[in-house]
Amino acid sequence: MEKVQIKVNDNGSLRVTGEFELIDAEGNVIPSKKIASLCRCGLSQKKPFCDASHKGKFESCVRAEQML
């Protein structure tokens, strides 16, 4: 199985790439492809997927802590 990658986009979505399964709170599978952008701003009309509603309304630039 290939490794799943989740990229935190600056001021935007979580970009998921690879073989994964997306499941709602009740255990139902949400149909998705091998690449998906997940909303993290809460403004999308297509949740859990991003529809770019965040443009100009959401700021978040996450960086990994540097290990010394």
Residue, then its C-alpha position, 0 to 999 in steps of 0.5 A: m500500500e502506498k503512503v498517504q500524504i497530508k499537506v497543510n496548505d497555507n491559508g487553505s485546505l488539507r491536501v490528501t494524496g494516496e489510498f485512503e478512506l474518508i468516514d463520517a461520524e456515523g461510520n459511513v464512507i464518503p466517496s473520494k478519489k486518490i487526491a482530495s482537498l479537505c476544508r479546514c476553515g469551515l466555510s465550504q458548501k461541499k464539506p468535508f471537501c474544500d470549495a475555495s470559500h476560504k479565499g481572503k477569509f482564512e489565515s493559517c500557516v502551519r510549520a513543522e517544529q524543527m528538531l535539534 
